[in-house]
Amino acid sequence: MRLKIVAAGAALLGLSVQAAAQPACLTHAEAETVIQAMLPSLIDTVGEQCAPFLPANSDLVARGNLLSQRHTPAAEMARDEAASIALRILNDGETPPPVEESGGELVLGLFEMGIAVAMNDMLDADSCPTADRVFTILEPLPSRNFAGLLILLIELGTRDDESNEAGPFAICEAETG
C-alpha cells in the first residue's frame, strides 16, 4: 500500500513548474539541500493542514512549531544553495545566474507555495496520522538526515506512481544505482 504522506512528499517532484520534457537531474545531495531549505515551511504546512484531522496532543500538532523552529537555522544556511538549485530546475538544467541577481529566493518561495497547494489535496483524515507518525519518527534527526529520509520516502513513493508524470526534477540515475 502506498502511503499518502509519501505522495505528499512527492508533490515536490510534481510541482506545476515543469519547464521541460526531461526534468533536471539532481544528485541526492542537491535534493536534500532543497528539502532542507524548505523543511520548516514543509513542517508548518503539514501541521496546519493536518490539525483538523489529528488530536491536539499529536506530535505534529502539539510540537510541530518547535520542530520547525529547530530546523530553521539549518534551513537558512541551505537557502542560497537551494535557491540556485531551484533556478537551475527552472532553467532546464542549465547553470543559472548568481542567486542575488536572479531572484532565486523568490523561486524557492514559489516552490514552497506549490508544495503547500499540492499537499492540500493529499492530506486528509486518512493520511494525516501517517504524516504525524513520519514526523514523529524523524523528529530527533539532524536537518540533513531528516531531509535525506524525506527524499528516500519521495523516491519510494514515486516508484509506485502510475501517472508517469515527470516532475520538475529527478534524482540522477547514477546516484540511485
Secondary structure as GFF3:
##gff-version 3
##sequence-region A 1 177
A	DSSP	alpha_helix	4	10	.	.	.	ID=ss1
A	DSSP	three_ten_helix	11	14	.	.	.	ID=ss2
A	DSSP	beta_strand	24	26	.	.	.	ID=ss3
A	DSSP	alpha_helix	28	50	.	.	.	ID=ss4
A	DSSP	three_ten_helix	51	53	.	.	.	ID=ss5
A	DSSP	alpha_helix	59	90	.	.	.	ID=ss6
A	DSSP	alpha_helix	99	102	.	.	.	ID=ss7
A	DSSP	alpha_helix	104	122	.	.	.	ID=ss8
A	DSSP	alpha_helix	128	138	.	.	.	ID=ss9
A	DSSP	alpha_helix	143	159	.	.	.	ID=ss10
A	DSSP	beta_strand	169	171	.	.	.	ID=ss11
A	DSSP	alpha_helix	173	176	.	.	.	ID=ss12
###
